[in-house]
Amino acid sequence: MIEIVVLIIGLLIGIFLTYTYLRGRLAVQFERWKAEFEERIRREVLERSRAVLKGRIGEQLAPLLPMFKHEPADARFIGSPVDYLVFDGYKEGDPRRIIFLDVKTGKTAALSPVERKLKRVVEQGKVEWETLHTGALDEEAEK
């Protein structure tokens, strides 16, 4: 009977020691994996941030690049939903056309879904002129 008690106690001590050992090893491995994972995430975030900054800088400097086909003084940066409105001939005082221009700096040169829709609207000639007179508001404010 005493042998069985000693055997059970020995078994319980063995299970406890194994559990403690494995728990420590798994904790070390988990911390190592966590550190590697966090480092990978940091690198990816930095790379994306750099790509976004390069894209924005490229958009802003586009009129100064040799492949920019228009007079830089005719281009107005608006940023969203397209990058530039180019008023061709504006510098000479003789505007001939208006160009919606989007700059693509990354490896993927595809238009976004909204940009594709805007391109379609422009190509279909659904562009209008509208003048807003604020003088009427000034007169009402004086009353």
C-alpha positions as CSV (number, residue, x, y, z in Angstrom):
1,M,0.0,0.0,0.0
2,I,2.8,2.4,0.9
3,E,4.4,1.6,-2.5
4,I,1.3,2.8,-4.3
5,V,1.2,6.1,-2.3
6,V,4.9,6.7,-3.0
7,L,4.3,5.9,-6.7
8,I,1.4,8.3,-6.9
9,I,3.4,11.0,-5.1
10,G,6.3,10.4,-7.4
11,L,4.0,10.6,-10.4
12,L,2.5,13.9,-9.2
13,I,5.9,15.4,-8.6
14,G,7.0,14.2,-12.1
15,I,3.9,15.8,-13.7
16,F,4.4,19.0,-11.7
17,L,8.1,19.3,-12.7
18,T,7.3,18.5,-16.4
19,Y,4.6,21.1,-16.4
20,T,6.9,23.7,-14.8
21,Y,9.7,23.0,-17.3
22,L,7.4,23.0,-20.4
23,R,5.6,26.2,-19.2
24,G,9.0,28.0,-18.9
25,R,10.2,26.8,-22.3
26,L,6.9,27.8,-24.0
27,A,7.0,31.2,-22.3
28,V,10.4,31.8,-23.7
29,Q,9.4,30.6,-27.1
30,F,6.3,32.7,-27.0
31,E,8.2,35.8,-26.0
32,R,10.7,35.2,-28.8
33,W,7.9,34.7,-31.3
34,K,6.1,37.8,-30.0
35,A,9.2,40.0,-30.4
36,E,9.8,38.7,-34.0
37,F,6.2,39.3,-34.9
38,E,6.2,42.8,-33.4
39,E,9.4,43.6,-35.3
40,R,7.9,42.3,-38.6
41,I,4.8,44.5,-38.0
42,R,7.0,47.6,-37.3
43,R,9.0,47.0,-40.5
44,E,5.8,46.6,-42.6
45,V,4.3,49.8,-41.1
46,L,7.4,51.7,-41.8
47,E,7.6,50.5,-45.4
48,R,3.9,51.4,-46.0
49,S,4.5,54.8,-44.4
50,R,7.5,55.4,-46.6
51,A,5.5,54.4,-49.7
52,V,2.7,56.8,-48.8
53,L,5.2,59.6,-48.2
54,K,7.0,58.9,-51.5
55,G,3.6,58.9,-53.3
56,R,2.6,62.2,-51.8
57,I,5.9,63.8,-52.5
58,G,5.8,62.4,-56.1
59,E,2.3,63.9,-56.5
60,Q,3.4,67.3,-55.3
61,L,6.6,67.3,-57.5
62,A,5.0,65.9,-60.6
63,P,4.9,69.2,-62.5
64,L,8.6,69.5,-62.2
65,L,9.3,66.1,-63.7
66,P,10.4,65.7,-67.3
67,M,7.5,63.4,-68.1
68,F,4.9,66.1,-67.1
69,K,3.5,67.1,-70.5
70,H,1.8,70.4,-69.3
71,E,3.0,73.8,-68.3
72,P,3.5,73.6,-64.5
73,A,2.0,77.1,-64.0
74,D,-1.2,75.8,-65.6
75,A,-1.5,72.9,-63.0
76,R,-3.4,73.2,-59.7
77,F,-3.0,70.5,-57.1
78,I,-6.2,69.5,-55.4
79,G,-5.1,66.1,-54.1
80,S,-8.4,64.3,-53.9
81,P,-10.3,62.8,-55.7
82,V,-7.8,63.6,-58.5
83,D,-4.4,65.1,-58.0
84,Y,-4.4,68.0,-60.5
85,L,-6.6,70.2,-62.6
86,V,-4.6,71.5,-65.5
87,F,-6.0,74.6,-67.2
88,D,-4.1,74.2,-70.5
89,G,-3.1,77.7,-71.8
90,Y,-4.0,79.5,-68.6
91,K,-0.4,80.9,-68.2
92,E,-0.7,82.6,-71.6
93,G,-4.2,83.9,-70.8
94,D,-5.8,81.7,-73.4
95,P,-7.3,78.6,-71.7
96,R,-8.1,75.9,-74.3
97,R,-9.0,72.9,-72.2
98,I,-9.2,71.5,-68.7
99,I,-7.5,68.2,-67.9
100,F,-8.2,66.1,-64.8
101,L,-4.8,64.6,-64.1
102,D,-4.0,61.9,-61.5
103,V,-0.4,61.0,-60.6
104,K,0.5,57.4,-59.9
105,T,3.9,56.8,-58.2
106,G,3.7,53.2,-57.0
107,K,4.1,49.9,-58.8
108,T,0.4,49.6,-59.3
109,A,-0.8,52.3,-61.6
110,A,-4.5,51.4,-61.5
111,L,-7.2,54.0,-60.8
112,S,-9.3,53.6,-57.7
113,P,-13.0,52.7,-58.2
114,V,-14.0,56.4,-57.6
115,E,-11.3,57.6,-60.0
116,R,-12.5,55.2,-62.7
117,K,-16.1,56.6,-62.2
118,L,-14.9,60.2,-62.4
119,K,-12.9,59.4,-65.6
120,R,-16.1,57.9,-67.1
121,V,-18.1,61.1,-66.1
122,V,-15.5,63.3,-67.8
123,E,-15.2,61.2,-70.9
124,Q,-19.1,61.3,-71.2
125,G,-18.9,65.1,-71.1
126,K,-20.9,65.4,-68.0
127,V,-19.0,68.4,-66.8
128,E,-20.7,71.8,-66.1
129,W,-19.9,75.3,-65.1
130,E,-21.6,76.9,-62.1
131,T,-21.2,80.3,-60.6
132,L,-22.1,81.0,-57.0
133,H,-22.9,84.7,-56.1
134,T,-22.5,85.4,-52.5
135,G,-23.5,89.1,-52.8
136,A,-27.1,88.3,-52.0
137,L,-26.0,86.9,-48.7
138,D,-24.1,90.1,-47.9
139,E,-27.3,92.2,-48.7
140,E,-29.5,89.9,-46.4
141,A,-26.9,90.2,-43.6
142,E,-27.1,94.0,-43.7
143,K,-30.9,94.0,-43.2
